[in-house]
Amino acid sequence: MAALSSTHCRSYSPLQSSSFGPSSSSSSSSSSSNLGHFQRVSVSSVPKRFLAAKVYSLQSQTKSVARMQDGAVASTITPIENETPFKKLKDGLLSVPSPDECKDAVGFGINENDSTVSITVVGASGDLAKKKIFPALFALYYEDCLPKHFTVCGYARSKMTDAELRNMVSKTLTCRIDKRENCSEKMEQFLRRCFYHSGQYDSQENFAELDKKLKEHEGGRVSNRLFYLSIPPNIFIDAVRCASSSASSGNGWTRVIVEKPFGRDSESSAALTKGLKQYLKEDQIFRIDHYLGKELVENLSVLRFSNLIFEPLWSRQYIRNVQLIFSEDFGTEGRGGYFDNYGIIRDIMQNHLLQILALFAMETPVSLDAEDIRNEKVKVLRSMRPLQLENVVTGQYKSHTKGGVTYPAYTDDKTVPKDSLTPTFAAAALFIDNARWDGVPFLMKAGKALHTKRAEIRVQFRHVPGNLYNRNFGTDLDRATNELVIRVQPDEAIYLKINNKVPGLGMRLDRSNLNLHYAARYSKEIPDAYERLLLDAVEGERRLFIRSDELDAAWSLFTPLLKELEEKKIIPEYYPHGSRGPVGAHYLAARYKVRWGDVGVDQ
């Protein structure tokens, strides 16, 4: 697990409350009459790691403050003596708190002894929980980013004791690379807060027993509950139904994190959303796409909106094409049964890459508020043309022998049908029909068992008109093209390819990189995406989670293509395991006068 860097934690605010169900906002509002007597600093839903924040007066916002973001009403509010965990700057912005200030600010806005957060990992015995969720929670605890009172409860069908859960979890926890002396002590403290409850996912009785166990650990405090559904999507609704009726919070908020896949197409996705909304309000549902929590994806909007040199260039006038590339150097490796039901388009392109595209192409949002950002993303998705089969190439890896080692084909996986036509590779050309991006091809490419592992965004700018130095590059105009590369993983970096003169008496041009290499620039390890997203969910920050209308717009782009591929039984182009993928992907790019940026000598 990537260790969390010593970044500043945002202060935890338990004020945003809701219970399960559409009618939960009917909680008593009598407490709102007491709010007008206090004046305090209230930070909006924008994360505290961002500098801009608004200052409100509760006296003038009595009614609106009483009704919280998740829809319910805060039961009590305690006056705050020290209202300055964030220091004001001259220009009215707020400074980022130090780690100590973060620690002091936990429970900001309410007495921290009066509330607790119970995090229930539903499907705790699965790989995702063991490899990602529990390590991410420990990383947050290690950096004092979780509230003072919290409990982690594992829930699954497997029979297990608390001690057995702790032993299982302890094998996946890692300590900081800076080797702090209290590592083992913190690990023991975290494990003491971990408990286990065995039960069926569709049993209200089992969830009622879970509720009883959670109440014991909550000790009569205001209980805020977060459920992480690390289970197959076909049992999402059963689990939510049982949790809503038997294990939701009675006096705090209740939130549910839902893992992808969010359906297989528009119809199944809409049915899943409808089922969830029988028991949850939209702002209680946190649809997680871990790629949105990656550092370089988060930095995308900072790079664009906080640097004057980029925003004026961010349009069809200067950008020739945009490439979103995802590749893995391994195959399904035993996960073929799951993967064969979805394929690379549903698994990677419809969610990870499309979300990055929407963030890249959106207009400037009104603010950093979650709804403002998600509104702009939805506008981009609704402006895009549905994918056509002629603009898509699919592939499937076959067996290949290299260096005396034979690598298996996709259909050699015992969990995959021998006649499977499921694509393990796909390339597509997408277009956004709006004034900013009209005519600019957005090329996506995703595949398994390729020559390298990478995820990156490549922005290729237009050729310099009337370039005086064209003859120095010969016929290879791409070498004379500026390119911005944002490498999401591995070895995170941002670099800009420029042309410069080689030192000497002659006139010889060279292509060089202006390079921000994260490992060289920053000494701390980058936090894992799940750490950021779990912290956001605890705080009620929805900016990096997917809204239902956003999901609908995304599926509407891909569903017609997916149905056509399956109905016509399109045979994928086969490519050798460990190669650069199907040749057809290069022909697709060439159709739009583009060369994939990851195949050159100086990638």
Salt bridges, closest charged atoms under 4 A:
ASP70 OD2 - ARG255 NE 2.84
ASP70 OD1 - ARG542 NH2 2.19
GLU101 OE2 - LYS87 NZ 3.67
GLU143 OE2 - ARG176 NE 3.66
GLU143 OE2 - ARG180 NH2 3.47
ASP144 OD2 - LYS103 NZ 3.88
ASP144 OD1 - LYS186 NZ 3.23
ASP178 OD2 - ARG180 NE 3.42
ASP178 OD2 - LYS524 NZ 3.29
GLU209 OE1 - HIS197 NE2 3.50
ASP211 OD2 - LYS215 NZ 3.29
ASP211 OD1 - ARG225 NH1 2.51
GLU218 OE2 - ARG225 NE 2.94
ASP238 OD1 - ARG241 NH2 3.47
GLU267 OE2 - LYS563 NZ 3.26
GLU282 OE1 - LYS277 NZ 3.24
GLU282 OE2 - ARG287 NH1 2.93
ASP289 OD1 - HIS352 ND1 2.59
GLU295 OE1 - ARG532 NH2 2.61
GLU298 OE2 - ARG49 NH2 2.70
GLU298 OE2 - ARG532 NE 2.45
GLU298 OE1 - ARG543 NH2 2.98
GLU311 OE1 - ARG304 NE 2.78
GLU311 OE2 - ARG436 NH2 3.53
GLU328 OE1 - LYS448 NZ 2.65
ASP347 OD1 - LYS260 NZ 2.96
GLU363 OE2 - ARG436 NE 2.79
GLU371 OE2 - ARG374 NH2 2.53
GLU371 OE1 - ARG547 NH1 2.56
GLU376 OE2 - LYS379 NZ 3.33
ASP433 OD1 - ARG385 NE 3.03
GLU456 OE2 - ARG454 NH1 3.14
GLU456 OE2 - ARG458 NH1 2.64
ASP476 OD1 - ARG595 NH2 3.56
ASP478 OD1 - ARG320 NH2 3.07
ASP478 OD1 - HIS463 NE2 3.90
ASP478 OD2 - ARG595 NE 3.61
GLU483 OE2 - ARG458 NE 2.99
GLU483 OE1 - LYS497 NZ 3.51
GLU483 OE1 - ARG511 NH2 3.66
ASP491 OD2 - ARG487 NH2 3.72
ASP491 OD1 - HIS517 NE2 2.64
ASP528 OD1 - LYS132 NZ 3.14
ASP536 OD1 - ARG10 NH1 2.41
GLU539 OE1 - ARG10 NH1 3.08
GLU541 OE2 - ARG543 NE 3.76
ASP549 OD1 - ARG547 NE 2.83
GLU550 OE2 - LYS377 NZ 2.77
GLU564 OE2 - LYS568 NZ 2.73
GLU566 OE2 - ARG264 NH2 3.63
GLU566 OE2 - ARG346 NH2 2.94
ASP598 OD1 - LYS445 NZ 3.06
ASP602 OD2 - ARG479 NH1 3.93
